[in-house]
Amino acid sequence: MKRFLLIFTILAALFAYGNDLNDARRRVWNEYKASLPEILPAPMPLDSACGGSWVIPDSLEADAVMDFFFGVKGQAERYPLFIYLHGSGPRDYEWATGLKLASIFDDAPSAYFIPRIPREGEYFRWYQRGKQWAWERLLRAALASDFIDPSRIYLIGISEGGYGSQRLASFYADYLAGAGPMAGGEPLKNAPPENLANTAFSLRTGADDAGFYRNLLTSYTAAALDSLAAADSAGRYALHLVELIPGAGHSIDYRPTPQWLSQFSRNSSPRHLTWEDFEMDGRRRDSFGNLKIISRPEEAEGQRTRYDLDIHDNNISLTVTTVTYTCTERDPHWGIELKFQKEMHPARGGKVKIYLDENMVDLSRPVRLTVNGQEQFNGLLTPSESTLRESATDFGDPTRLFPAALTCTLP
């Protein structure tokens, strides 16, 4: 009888704030949306080249303005969104080329955000902190709009945009349905492929595109994803297509990438998640997937932390390790680190919050949590509207409004 009353109390908590969890989500999300400024233009045909400008804070990048085209192709109630990053040629020419390519890609109905890099030159890259500010602004605006499908956001780029989109895909994989760098190829220390679990990923490079080892690095990406897919029975890495195109150099056919990506949607409540918490231009994210860092584990200089989350039948296992990279292959001319070996050890210290919803666990039944093999919780969770609000603030994502959470401390 006591157990029944406890379960009844938990279920009542699920519905007390609006009689229905979905009503509570709608209310929390609408309140969150109302707090955001309107920063995306209304959807207009892409060929009208409507757009806008964002001024990047001087503290992140001085005298930097990101101009962009924004528009749609075809008719839809909610559009999949493609973010296109251009190459490193003269930025006005590259920006205009991006608009032309977006117009011919066979992916309608779709929306396109096509930015112009704020400042050009050897130093300026798509993954730097000033641009991170813009991407997070864009993602939250797109997710809060009434005309973008929150489960179908894709990141693509060519050449310099290929490098940027590969790094950004690993950094922001939890927001993306898919990513498609083209004519690129990054050292995997810059873009850990483990983070692409549950994310469709395409990388297409000319087999003869040897500049900056693009073809070699693309082959290393293919090998890494193939290895991850072979070792993962859950199928998290099955959605990848990495190709070296025979006889092609730096110029390839870009049309297949958005068409291939557009068939995939994002899983916002995965039961299996891997996050290598890496630094990009001196900055790290504090959240990923359904994880929120309260305090980081102990890390020696150059180390990173990796989180592996697995949920099965209300049993949650979180494994947290420190990761150390050792370079095993280096370009003798440029000094580029090309290949690495990883060494992992159990992490110590630190605290992390695990958000949960009804698609991950049965909230009417006890939940068991182990962290690095040690049990930290075994009992019923109490859903709350405050947790919904916290997750809305942490992620800005209508598909990640979590009613319950567990906070765990590493042994």
N, C-alpha and C positions, 0 to 999 in steps of 0.2 A: 504493500500500500504506500509506504514512504517513497519507494522508487517511482511509483506511478505519479505521486504528487510532485516529485522533483521534475520528472519529464514534462508533466503538464505545465509546471511553472516556466520551464525553458521554452516550451512551445508558445505559451502565452506571451513571453517576452518577444518572440519573433513577430507577433501580430499586434501587440498592444499599441504600438505607435502607428495606427492607421489600419488596423485589422488585416493588413496584408503586407508582406515584406516588399513586394514590388511597388506598392503605394508609397512606402517609406523611402524606397530608392528614388522614385520619381520626385518626391518632395525635396529630398536632400540634393539631388542633382539639379533641380530647377533653382534652388537657392544658390548653389555653387555657380551655375551658369550666370545668374544675375549679378554676381560679383565680378565678372570678367568684362573688360572693355571689348567693344566690337572692333576687331582688327583685320578681319577678312572681308574683302568686297563681296557684294552679292554676286551669285553665279551668272556670268554673261558668256556668250559664245567665245571660245578661245581665239577665233580669228579676229575678234575685235580688239584683242591685246589690251584688255583692261588690267589694271595693276595697282601698285602702291609702293610705298617706301617705309622702311623701318630704320630708325636711328639707333645704332648699337651704342650702349653706354661707353663713354670714354675710358672708364676704368678697365674695360675689357679689350677695346680696340679703338684707338683715337681716330677721330675724323672718319668714321666708317658708317656708310649708309647702304643698307641692302635694298636695292630696287628689285621689283619682281613683277612678272606677268602672272595673272591668275585668270583661269577661264575653264569652261566645260565644253565637252563634245557630246552630242546626242542628248537624249532626254531620259531623266531618271528622277525618282523621288529622292534617292540618296545616291551620291556618286562615290565610286572608289577614287581615292586621291593618289596621284603620282607626284612625287617630289623629284625634280630633275636637276642634277648638278652638272654644269658645263665644264669644258676643258680649260687648259691653261694658256690658250692663245689670247689675242686682244679681247678684252672682256666684252666689249659691245658686239663684236662679231660673233663670239661664242654664245653670247646670250641670245642673239637673234637666231642663230643656228638651232639652239634648243627649242625655240618657239616653232620653227619650221618642222623639226623632227617630231615634236609632240603632236603636231597637226596631222602627220601622216601615219603615226603608229595606229595599228588596228586594235584598239582597246576600248572603243566607245561602247556604252556611255562611260565617261570618265572625266575627272577634274585634274587640272595640272597647276602646280605651283612651280614656277621657273624663276629662280633668283639669279641676280647678277652678283658675282663676288664683290664685296664692298670695296676692297682695295686689291690691286693686282701687283704681281711681282713674285720673286722667288720665295719670299718669306711667308706669303699669305696662302693659307690652306683652308679647305672647307671644314675641317674638324676642330679648328681652334676655338678658344673659349668665347670669343665674340660671336662666332657662328653658332656655338652651342646654345647661347642665349636665344638666338633667333629660332633654332630648331625647336626648343622647348616651348617658346612662345607660339610657334606655328602648330605644334602638335596639340597643345591645349586648346587653341582656337579652333582647329579642325574638329577635334573631338566634341567641342561644345556647340558646333554649328548644327543647324537643322537639315543641312543638305549634303553632308559628308558621311559616308558609311564608316563608323568607328572600327569595324572589323576588317576594313580593306584599305589600309594605307601602305604605300609602297615607296621605296627609295631607290632611285636609279641614277647613274652617272657615267660619263665617258671620260677616259684618260685621267686627267687630274680629278675630275668628278668621279671616276672609277675608284681611285684611291680613297677619296673622301667617303664615297658611299659604302665601301667595304669596312672602313673603320667605324663609321657611324652606324652601320647595320649591327655590328657587334655591341656597340655602346648602347643603342636604343632598340635592341631586338624585341623587347617586350611590348613596344608600341606598334610594331610592324607586322603586316601579314607576309611581306616578302621584300627582298632587296635584290637589285640586279646591277652590280658594277660591270662595266664593259671596257675593254682595252686597258685593263688595269692589272692589279696583282700586288698585294701588300705582304710584307713579312708578317707571319702569324702572331708574333708578339704584339703587333699593333692592332690586331683584329682577331682575338681568340675565337676560333670556330665553335668552341663548346657553347658559347652564348647563343648560337643559332638554333638550338633545340627548339622545335615547334615553329620555326620561321622558314618559309620557302626562300631559297637562295640560289641565284643564278650568277655565274661569272663566266663571261665569254671573252677570250683573248686570241689574237692571231698566233698561230704556232710559230711564226717567224718574227714575232714582235719581241725582240731581245732587249730593247731599250730599257734601262734600269731593271733588267732581269724580269720583265713582266711575264714572259712565257714560263720561265722557271718558277716564279712565285705562284703563278696560277696552277702549275702542276703540283706544287706543295699543298696548296689549298684543296685541290681535288683529292690528293692522297689522304689528307687529314680528315676531310668529311667522309670519304669512303670508309676509313678506319673507324670513325665514330659510329657510322651507320651500321657497320658489321658487328660492332660490340654492343649495340643497344637494341634489346628485344622489344622495347616500347615503341620503336619506330619514330623517335623524335627527330632523327637526322635524315629521314628518308626523302625529304623534299628538297633535294639539291640537284643542280644541273651545272656542272663545271666543264667547259669545253675549250680545248685548244683547236682552233679552226685551221685545217690544213691549207697551206699555201698563202695564208693571209698575214699581213704585217699589222701596222698600227691602225689601219682603216679596215673596219669590218662592217657587216650588215647588222645594224642596231635594232632592226624591227622585231626579231623574235622575242627579245627579252620582256617588254611590257605585256605582250600577248600571253606568254607563258606564265608570268607572275599573276596575271589578273584572275586566274582560275582558283586562287587560294585565298582563304580567309584566316583571320587570326584566332587562335584559341587563347582566350584571356583567363581561363581557369585551368591551366594544365596541372596534372597530377605528378608530373616529372619536370624538374627545372634545374638547369645548371647556370650559374652566374660566376664568371671570373671577374672580380671587381678590379678593373684596371684603370690606370690613369690616362687621360687624354688631354694633352696640352696643360699639364699640371692640375687637372681637376678630375675628381671621381664623383660618381653618382651615389646618392644615399639610399636609393631604392631601385628595385628591379623585380619584375614579375609580381609576386605577392610578398616580397621580402622588403623590410625596412630596417636599415642599420641604426641602432641606438648608439652603439660605440663599437669601433673596429677592434678586431683581435690584435694581439702583439705581432708586429711585423718588423723584421730587420730591413735595412736599406735595400731597395730593389725587389723586395718581396711583394706578393699580392695575396689576396684571400679568395678562395673559391668556395662557393656554396652549392651543394647538391641536395635537392629536395625531392623526396619520393613519398607519395601518398597511396596507400592501398588499404581499402576496407577499414577506414577510420584509424589506421596506423600511419603516423607521420614520422619519417626518418629524415633528419637533417645532418649532413656530414659537412664539416667545415675544415678546410685545409689551407695551409700556407703554400704558395707556389713560388718556386725559384727558377728562373730561366738561365740556362747556360748556352751561349752561342757556340754552335758546332760548325758553322760555315759562314765565311765572311768574304765579301767582294774585295779583292786586293786593291782596286783602283779607287773606288768611292768610299770604302769602309762600311758599306751597307751590311748589316747583320741579316743573313738570309735564312738561316735554319737554326733550330734550337732544340735543346733537350730540357724537359721539365722534371723538377724534383718536388715532391709533395710530402708534407708532414702534417699531422693533426694540429689545428690551430689552438691557441690558448688565449683565454680572456675574451672580452667582447660580449656584446649583447645584441640580439636581433629580434625583431617582431615578425611573426608569420601571420599574415592575413588569410582568412578562410571564408569560403561561402558554401552554399548548399550543393554546388556542382563538384566540390572537392571532397567534402565529408558529409555524413548524415548528422545534422546538428541536433537531432533528437536522441542520438546515442552517444555514449562516452567516446572520447578521443584520446588516443595514447600518443605521446611525443617522446622520441628519443633523439638526443643530440650527441653525436660522436659515440654512439653506442650506449649512452647512459640515459635512463628514463628520467624525464623532467616533468611530465604531466600525464595524468590518467584520470579523466573525469569528463563531466559535461561542460560545454562551453555556454556562456551567456551572451547571446547576440544583443547588440545595443545600437541605438541610433547614433550615439557618439562615435562608435567605431565606423559606421558608415560615413560620417562626416570626416573623420580622420583620413580614411582611405580616399575620399574625394579630394582632399587637400594634397595628399601625398602623390597621387597619380593623375588627377584631373581627367579621369577616364570613365565614361558611363558604363563600360563593361567590367570595371574593377571597383565596384562599390561593395566592399566586404562587410558583412554584419558582425563578424567574430574575429578574434585575434588571440594569439599566444605570444608572450614575450619570454625568450629563453636566454640563459647565460651559458657561455661556453665553459666546459669544465676546466 
